[in-house]
Amino acid sequence: MSKKNLSGTHVFNSISWMLMQTGATKLTSILGQIVLAWLLEPAQFGLISLVYTVTSIGLIIQQFGLNDVLIRRQRAFQNWLPLSFGISWVFGFVSCIFLLALGYVGSVVYKDHNIFTLVAFYALTTPMDALSVIPLTKLRIELDFKTLSVIRIMETVLTMFMTVALAYMGFGVYSFVIPPLIVSAVSLIVKYRVTHLKIQFNLHLRRWKYLTVSSSWSLVHSIVQRIMDQADYIVLGLWVSKTIVGIYYMAFSLSIQVIGFVANNLPSVLFPSLASIKDSQRAKDMFKKSVTYLSVFGAAFAIWQGATAYWIVRVFLSAKWIQTTALVEILSVGMAFRAVAWLWSTPYRLKGKFADMAKQSFYSLILMVILIVAGTLPWGVYGTAAAVSLYYVVISPIWLYNGFKLLGGTWKETLQVFMIPIPLAMLCYGSCWYFFRFLYLGANPITVMVLISVIGSGLYMGGIYLAMPDTFAEIKRLLFEKFPVANGVKRLLTRN
């Protein structure tokens, strides 16, 4: 399809491919996580979470913000290829060395020499992952989300299969770090084969200034966001045991599923799609619709997972993870707000305001650290969870408004996507949770999960129908008329 003829339906179809990919990858990850929770101990999860606090920054540096800048300059993508390869080579090896240095520092700070060895495995993947940015960006520019989905599913399934196999064979925490090294090598070959690109080796140092300014600010934003994602683990790692960190890691992994299932892939679809649109009003409308749809599904999923956490943990995890229940319930409220605001940075990238985006992230990080420290010191891990949740409740509307106003959005339009779906979801799912948690005790856990899902979702969709009729009708139309799988089923059922 020609980009100038890009339609909302085409964007929705692209999103549907990414949602199908998300469903496959998250199902694989969840099943793998459940198996690993039985095979490994909380302390081992705690150790790998501390490793992630070290590796997260180095793994971002390898990209150097190239993805955002190349998508914004997509019409001259071929012209920027030689320079992009030079940047990828340099920052791939720089991030490798940087990770090794961080691994050593982490092993000293956390007083565990295993951290350096574990980080070293991740460090070896960075040159390959840096070179992967270019073919992945090419696929996004071409809006070839079907291929992107297949690649991502392949990576996830291979990684999780090897992780579980190694854990079963007794490799312990090393089960997490060996598979990514193998998968990165295989995936790099696949990406260059499907995009018909050839790796170039010239560094083109004299031309770096043409890309590095915007890329640098995008990199700063990504680094700050990664620190934000790890701030709670860092604080906990300094004050509590690895076992408690492992408990929190599992709880956070469960509560963040809403982002993985509903929101995570939307920016990778929406940004290149909006970059292809010249009509500012059309871009605003597409962004607003995307955020509205995200609020309807994201709020429901986040509050549902909090409402069912008590029974999910008892059915699927062993007794050693019971402490995660209350943490998941607390975190899920904040994740509902975070999911709704997930697209906040897209307008900044669209307008090329990478510096403003990075500065907003930095100021937000300061607030987050203050809240986490203030919550953790007196109340431990529960204070950490409450602080993280409160942070996203406060900052998410601010983030979304600051991004939306770049496209002409207002405070009223911003608050609308928070004020109806989240309170409605809390009322519908929360009332079911309260009934089965405190009034009707002793019911079969699986039965309770089914009833909360069915009754809560029925009440929620009824509320959306009454409070947001236009949105309800549009979602229904897209799901049953434009969604590729649903459309195929419809044609099959109506065939003579």
C-alpha positions in Angstrom: 0.0 0.0 0.0 1.3 3.5 -0.9 2.1 5.5 2.2 0.3 8.5 1.0 -2.9 6.3 0.9 -2.3 5.0 4.4 -5.5 4.5 6.3 -6.6 4.0 9.8 -7.7 0.5 8.8 -4.3 -0.3 7.5 -2.8 0.9 10.8 -5.3 -1.2 12.7 -4.4 -4.3 10.6 -0.7 -3.6 11.4 -1.6 -3.4 15.0 -3.5 -6.6 14.8 -0.4 -8.4 13.5 1.6 -7.0 16.4 -1.2 -8.0 18.8 -1.1 -11.6 17.4 2.7 -11.6 17.9 2.2 -10.2 21.4 -0.3 -12.9 22.2 2.1 -15.7 21.0 5.2 -14.3 22.7 3.5 -13.4 26.0 1.8 -16.8 26.2 5.2 -18.4 25.6 6.8 -16.1 28.2 4.1 -16.7 30.8 4.2 -20.5 30.5 7.9 -20.4 30.6 7.9 -18.1 33.7 5.5 -20.5 35.5 7.8 -23.5 34.7 10.9 -21.5 35.8 9.1 -20.5 39.0 8.9 -24.2 39.9 12.4 -25.0 38.8 14.3 -22.0 40.4 14.3 -20.3 43.7 13.3 -16.7 44.6 16.9 -15.9 45.4 17.9 -16.9 41.8 15.2 -14.6 40.4 16.5 -11.9 42.7 20.0 -12.3 41.4 19.0 -12.1 37.7 16.9 -9.0 38.5 20.0 -7.4 39.9 21.9 -8.4 36.7 19.1 -6.6 34.7 19.7 -3.4 36.6 23.3 -3.5 35.3 22.6 -4.6 31.7 19.6 -2.5 30.9 21.6 0.7 30.3 24.3 -0.9 28.2 21.8 -2.7 26.0 20.1 0.6 25.2 23.4 2.3 24.3 24.0 -0.2 21.5 21.0 1.3 19.6 22.1 5.0 20.0 18.6 6.2 19.1 19.0 5.2 15.5 15.6 3.6 15.2 13.7 6.9 15.9 15.9 9.1 13.7 15.9 6.8 10.7 12.1 6.4 10.8 11.7 10.1 11.0 14.0 10.4 7.9 12.6 7.4 6.2 12.5 8.9 2.7 16.3 9.1 2.7 16.8 5.7 4.5 19.1 4.3 1.8 21.3 7.4 1.9 21.8 7.1 5.6 22.6 3.4 5.6 26.5 3.7 5.4 26.5 6.1 8.3 24.1 4.0 10.3 26.3 0.9 10.0 29.3 2.9 11.2 27.4 4.1 14.2 26.1 0.6 14.9 29.6 -1.0 14.8 31.1 1.6 17.1 28.3 1.7 19.7 27.9 -2.1 19.6 31.5 -2.5 20.8 31.3 0.5 23.1 28.2 -0.9 24.8 30.0 -4.3 25.1 33.0 -2.8 26.9 30.7 -0.5 29.0 28.6 -3.5 30.1 31.7 -5.4 31.2 32.7 -2.3 33.3 29.2 -2.0 34.8 29.3 -5.8 35.5 32.4 -5.3 37.6 30.9 -2.3 39.4 27.7 -4.2 40.0 29.5 -7.2 41.5 31.2 -4.9 44.0 28.1 -2.9 44.9 25.9 -6.0 45.3 28.8 -8.1 46.7 28.3 -11.0 44.4 31.0 -12.0 41.9 28.5 -14.0 39.8 27.0 -10.7 38.6 30.1 -9.9 36.5 30.1 -13.3 34.8 26.4 -13.1 34.1 26.7 -9.6 32.7 29.5 -10.8 30.4 27.2 -13.1 28.6 24.9 -10.2 27.8 27.8 -8.0 26.8 28.7 -10.4 24.0 25.3 -10.0 22.4 25.5 -6.2 22.1 27.5 -6.0 18.8 25.0 -8.4 17.1 22.0 -6.6 18.6 23.3 -3.2 17.5 23.6 -4.4 13.9 20.0 -5.8 14.1 18.6 -2.3 14.6 19.1 -1.4 10.9 17.1 -4.3 9.3 14.4 -4.0 12.0 14.1 -0.2 11.2 13.8 -1.0 7.5 10.9 -3.4 8.2 9.1 -0.8 10.3 9.5 1.9 7.6 8.0 -0.5 5.1 5.2 -1.2 7.6 6.0 -4.9 7.2 4.8 -5.9 10.7 4.0 -9.4 9.6 7.7 -10.2 9.2 8.5 -8.3 12.4 6.0 -10.5 14.2 7.3 -13.7 12.9 10.9 -12.8 13.8 9.9 -11.8 17.3 7.9 -15.0 17.9 10.9 -17.0 16.7 13.2 -15.2 19.1 10.9 -15.6 22.1 10.1 -19.2 21.6 13.8 -20.2 21.1 14.9 -18.2 24.1 12.3 -19.5 26.4 12.7 -23.1 25.3 16.4 -23.0 25.9 16.0 -21.2 29.2 13.6 -23.8 30.5 15.8 -26.7 29.2 18.9 -25.3 30.8 17.1 -24.7 34.1 15.8 -28.3 34.1 19.4 -29.5 33.5 20.6 -27.6 36.6 22.2 -24.5 35.1 20.4 -22.3 37.6 20.6 -18.6 37.1 22.9 -19.1 34.0 19.8 -20.5 32.2 18.8 -16.8 31.7 22.0 -15.6 30.0 23.1 -18.4 27.7 20.1 -18.4 25.3 20.1 -14.7 24.4 23.7 -15.1 23.1 22.7 -18.0 20.7 19.4 -16.4 19.7 21.0 -13.0 18.9 23.4 -14.8 16.4 20.6 -16.7 14.7 18.3 -13.8 14.6 20.9 -11.5 13.1 21.3 -13.8 10.1 17.6 -14.1 9.6 17.0 -10.3 9.7 19.6 -9.6 7.0 18.3 -12.4 4.9 14.7 -11.2 4.9 15.6 -7.5 4.3 18.2 -8.2 1.6 20.6 -5.9 3.3 24.4 -6.4 3.4 26.5 -5.4 6.4 28.9 -2.5 5.7 32.1 -1.9 7.6 33.1 1.8 6.8 32.7 4.0 9.9 32.1 7.3 8.0 33.2 9.3 11.1 33.2 12.7 9.3 29.4 12.4 8.7 28.4 11.5 12.3 27.3 15.0 13.1 24.3 14.7 10.8 22.7 11.9 12.9 24.2 12.1 16.3 22.5 15.2 17.7 19.0 13.8 17.4 20.2 10.3 18.2 22.0 11.4 21.3 18.8 12.9 22.8 16.8 9.8 21.9 19.5 7.7 23.6 19.4 9.9 26.7 15.6 9.4 26.8 16.0 5.6 26.4 18.7 5.4 29.1 16.5 7.4 31.6 13.5 5.2 30.9 15.6 2.1 31.5 16.9 3.5 34.8 13.3 4.3 35.6 12.4 0.6 34.9 15.2 -0.6 37.2 15.0 2.1 40.0 12.9 0.0 42.3 15.2 -3.1 41.9 18.2 -0.9 42.5 16.8 0.5 45.7 15.6 -2.9 46.9 18.9 -4.5 46.1 20.7 -2.1 48.4 18.3 -2.6 51.4 16.8 -6.1 51.3 17.8 -9.7 50.6 18.0 -11.3 47.1 15.0 -13.4 48.1 12.8 -10.4 48.7 14.1 -8.8 45.5 13.1 -12.0 43.7 9.6 -11.9 45.2 9.2 -8.3 44.0 10.6 -9.3 40.6 8.0 -12.0 40.1 5.2 -9.6 41.3 6.3 -6.9 38.9 6.6 -9.4 36.0 3.0 -10.4 36.6 1.7 -6.9 36.9 3.5 -5.6 33.8 1.8 -8.2 31.6 -0.8 -5.5 30.6 2.0 -3.6 28.9 3.3 -6.6 27.1 -0.1 -7.8 25.9 -1.9 -4.5 25.1 0.5 -1.6 24.8 4.1 -2.6 24.1 4.0 -2.9 20.3 1.8 0.1 19.6 4.5 2.7 19.4 6.5 0.6 16.8 3.3 0.7 14.6 2.0 4.2 15.3 5.3 6.1 14.9 6.2 5.1 11.4 2.5 5.3 10.4 2.1 8.9 11.7 5.5 9.8 10.1 3.9 9.0 6.8 1.0 11.4 7.3 1.3 15.1 6.4 -2.2 16.1 7.5 -1.8 17.3 11.1 -5.5 16.9 12.0 -5.5 13.4 10.6 -2.4 12.6 12.7 -4.1 14.0 15.8 -7.3 12.0 15.2 -5.3 8.8 14.6 -3.3 9.3 17.8 -6.4 10.1 19.9 -8.2 7.0 18.6 -5.1 4.8 19.4 -4.9 6.2 22.9 -8.6 5.7 23.5 -8.6 2.1 22.3 -5.5 1.5 24.5 -7.3 3.0 27.5 -10.3 0.7 27.1 -8.3 -2.5 26.8 -5.4 -1.5 29.0 -7.5 -0.4 32.0 -9.5 -3.6 31.8 -6.5 -5.9 31.5 -4.5 -4.2 34.3 -7.3 -4.1 36.9 -8.4 -7.7 35.9 -4.9 -9.1 36.6 -4.9 -7.3 40.0 -8.4 -8.7 40.8 -7.4 -12.3 39.9 -3.8 -12.2 41.3 -4.8 -13.9 44.6 -6.1 -17.0 42.8 -3.6 -17.0 39.9 -0.6 -17.2 42.3 -2.2 -20.1 44.2 -3.1 -22.1 41.1 -0.1 -21.6 38.9 2.8 -20.9 41.3 4.2 -22.8 44.3 3.8 -21.7 47.9 7.1 -19.9 47.9 5.5 -17.1 45.8 2.5 -16.4 47.9 3.9 -13.0 49.0 3.6 -11.7 45.5 -0.2 -11.5 45.7 -0.5 -8.2 47.5 2.3 -6.7 45.5 0.6 -7.5 42.2 -2.6 -6.0 43.5 -0.9 -2.8 44.4 1.2 -2.5 41.2 -1.7 -3.3 38.9 -3.4 0.0 39.7 -0.3 2.0 38.6 0.1 -0.2 35.5 -3.4 0.7 34.4 -2.4 4.4 34.2 1.0 3.5 32.7 -0.7 1.5 29.9 -3.1 4.3 29.0 -0.2 6.8 28.7 2.1 4.3 26.9 2.1 6.3 23.6 3.1 9.6 25.2 6.5 9.8 23.6 5.2 9.2 20.0 4.3 12.9 19.3 7.8 14.0 20.5 9.4 11.6 18.1 7.1 12.6 15.3 7.9 16.3 15.8 11.6 15.7 16.3 11.6 17.0 19.8 14.0 14.5 21.2 15.6 16.9 23.6 12.3 17.8 25.2 11.4 14.1 25.4 14.6 13.3 27.2 14.3 16.2 29.7 10.8 15.2 30.6 12.0 11.7 31.3 14.8 13.0 33.5 12.6 15.1 35.6 10.2 12.2 36.0 13.0 10.0 37.1 13.9 12.3 40.0 10.3 12.2 41.2 10.3 8.4 40.9 13.5 7.9 42.9 12.2 10.2 45.7 9.0 8.3 46.0 10.6 4.9 45.9 13.2 5.8 48.6 10.5 7.4 50.7 8.3 4.3 50.5 11.0 1.6 50.8 12.9 2.8 53.8 9.9 2.7 56.3 7.7 0.0 54.7 10.1 -2.2 52.8 9.0 -4.0 49.6 5.3 -3.1 50.0 6.3 0.6 50.3 8.3 0.1 47.0 5.2 -1.3 45.2 3.0 1.5 46.6 5.5 4.2 45.5 5.8 2.8 42.0 2.0 2.6 41.6 1.5 6.1 43.0 4.2 7.4 40.6 2.4 6.1 37.5 -1.0 7.4 38.8 0.5 10.9 39.1 2.9 11.1 36.1 0.9 9.3 33.4 -1.7 12.0 32.8 1.1 14.6 32.7 3.2 12.6 30.2 0.2 12.0 27.9 -0.9 15.6 28.0 2.5 17.0 27.2 2.8 14.6 24.2 -0.8 15.1 23.0 -0.6 18.9 23.0 2.1 18.7 20.4 -0.6 17.4 18.0 -3.2 19.9 19.2 -4.6 17.9 22.1 -6.1 19.5 25.3 -6.2 18.6 29.0 -9.9 17.8 28.6 -9.2 15.3 25.8 -6.3 13.8 27.8 -8.3 13.3 31.1 -11.2 11.7 29.2 -9.1 8.6 28.5 -8.3 8.2 32.2 -11.6 9.3 33.8 -13.9 6.6 32.4 -12.1 3.3 31.7 -9.9 3.1 34.8 -12.6 3.9 37.5 -15.1 1.7 35.6 -12.7 -1.2 35.5 -11.9 -0.8 39.2 -15.6 -0.8 40.0 -16.5 -3.8 37.9 -13.5 -6.1 38.6 -13.0 -4.7 42.1 -16.5 -5.5 43.2 -16.0 -9.1 42.0 -12.7 -9.3 43.8 -14.1 -8.0 47.0 -17.1 -10.5 46.9 -14.9 -13.6 46.4 -12.0 -12.4 48.5 -14.0 -11.4 51.7 -17.7 -12.4 51.4 -17.9 -15.8 49.6 -14.9 -17.8 50.7 -13.8 -21.3 49.9 -14.8 -21.4 46.2 -12.6 -23.2 43.7 -9.8 -20.9 42.6 -10.3 -21.7 38.9 -14.0 -21.1 39.1 -13.4 -17.8 40.9 -11.0 -16.6 38.1 -13.5 -17.6 35.4 -16.4 -15.8 37.2 -14.4 -12.6 37.8 -13.3 -12.6 34.2 -16.8 -13.2 32.8 -18.9 -11.1 35.2 -16.3 -8.3 35.5 -15.8 -8.1 31.8 -19.5 -8.2 31.1 -20.1 -5.3 33.5 -17.1 -3.4 32.1 -18.2 -3.7 28.5 -21.7 -2.7 29.4 -20.3 0.4 31.1 -18.2 1.3 28.1 -21.3 0.8 25.9 -23.2 3.3 28.0 -20.4 5.8 28.8 -18.4 5.7 25.5 -20.9 4.6 22.9 -19.0 5.9 19.9 -15.8 4.2 21.0 -17.7 1.0 21.7 -19.2 1.0 18.2 -15.8 1.8 16.5 -14.0 -1.0 18.4 -16.8 -3.4 17.5 -16.6 -2.4 13.8 -12.8 -2.8 13.8 -12.8 -6.1 15.6 -15.5 -7.8 13.5 -15.0 -6.1 10.1 -11.3 -5.1 9.8 -9.3 -7.5 12.0 -7.7 -10.0 9.6 -8.5 -13.1 11.5 -12.1 -12.1 12.4 -12.7 -11.0 8.8 -11.5 -14.4 7.5 -13.8 -16.2 9.9 -16.7 -14.0 8.9 -16.1 -14.8 5.2 -15.9 -18.5 6.0 -19.2 -18.5 8.0 -21.1 -16.5 5.3 -19.8 -18.6 2.4 -22.6 -20.3 0.4 
